[in-house]
Amino acid sequence: MGFLYSILLGGIAGYIASRIMESHNPWYINVILGIVGGFVGGFIARKLGNDPDNDGLLMNLLIAVGGAVVLIFLGRLL
């Protein structure tokens, strides 16, 4: 169930991040960015002293969106 939860949350996070950053990627790229963004956002949150494993759905979604926004930004720099 955790894997499906991650994919669903990643897809939503990728969609939101693509709208924030005005990115015109296909839907599957948004899902991938959201999933990877969840890992990146979780890593950043842990470094800042937060434990995303104990947070709720909304906080995990915000962390994943933040990570996906960072990935889109870094992708544009390249």
C-alpha positions in Angstrom: 0.0 0.0 0.0 2.9 2.4 0.7 4.1 2.1 -2.9 0.7 2.9 -4.4 0.4 5.8 -1.9 3.8 7.2 -3.0 2.8 7.0 -6.7 -0.5 8.6 -6.1 0.9 11.3 -3.9 3.8 11.8 -6.4 1.4 12.2 -9.3 -0.5 14.9 -7.5 2.6 16.6 -6.3 4.1 16.6 -9.8 0.9 18.1 -11.2 0.9 20.8 -8.6 4.6 21.6 -9.1 4.2 21.7 -12.9 1.4 24.3 -12.5 3.5 26.3 -10.0 6.5 26.4 -12.2 4.5 26.7 -15.5 6.1 23.6 -16.9 4.6 21.9 -19.9 5.8 18.3 -19.4 3.7 15.3 -20.2 1.8 13.7 -17.4 4.2 10.8 -16.9 7.1 13.2 -16.5 5.1 15.0 -13.8 4.5 11.7 -12.0 8.2 10.9 -12.1 9.1 14.4 -10.9 6.6 14.2 -8.1 7.9 10.8 -6.9 11.6 11.8 -7.1 10.6 15.2 -5.6 9.1 13.4 -2.6 12.5 11.8 -2.0 14.3 15.1 -2.5 11.8 17.0 -0.3 12.1 14.3 2.4 15.8 14.5 2.3 15.7 18.3 2.7 13.1 18.1 5.4 15.2 15.6 7.4 18.3 17.9 7.1 16.2 20.8 8.4 15.2 18.7 11.5 11.7 17.6 10.4 10.6 13.9 10.3 8.3 13.5 7.3 7.5 9.9 8.3 5.4 11.1 11.2 3.7 14.0 9.4 0.3 13.8 7.9 -0.9 13.6 4.3 -0.9 17.4 3.7 2.6 17.9 5.0 3.9 15.0 2.9 2.2 16.5 -0.1 3.8 19.9 0.5 7.2 18.3 1.0 6.8 16.4 -2.3 5.6 19.5 -4.2 8.6 21.4 -2.8 11.0 18.7 -3.9 9.4 18.6 -7.4 9.7 22.4 -7.7 13.4 22.2 -6.8 13.9 19.5 -9.5 12.1 21.5 -12.2 14.1 24.5 -11.2 17.4 22.6 -11.4 16.3 21.1 -14.7 15.8 24.6 -16.1 19.3 25.6 -15.0 20.7 22.8 -17.1 
